[in-house]
Amino acid sequence: MVHLRDQTEFPLELFIELEQKDYLVGRLIVHQMNRGFWIEVDIVLKESKKIWAHCGALHGILDLDEATYQGVQKMSEYISSKNL
């Protein structure tokens, strides 16, 4: 896991390669709030970055690394539930 504690510019956009679909990529958008972070979890088309599926959002996470970890978990659960 990449440690993002020194990240100062938000929203932070992170892309995650997906093994089974060459034309898709996972995207996490991390937003900073007064106390903690919230994160949007999407699967997007690799070339255009248009949303292919919205996996959900997570709110009120106090640690940036934990927010990204939970975002990856949310995406993984979505992919498993849809048999992608």
Order of alpha helices (4+ residues) and beta strands (2+ residues): beta-beta-beta-beta-alpha
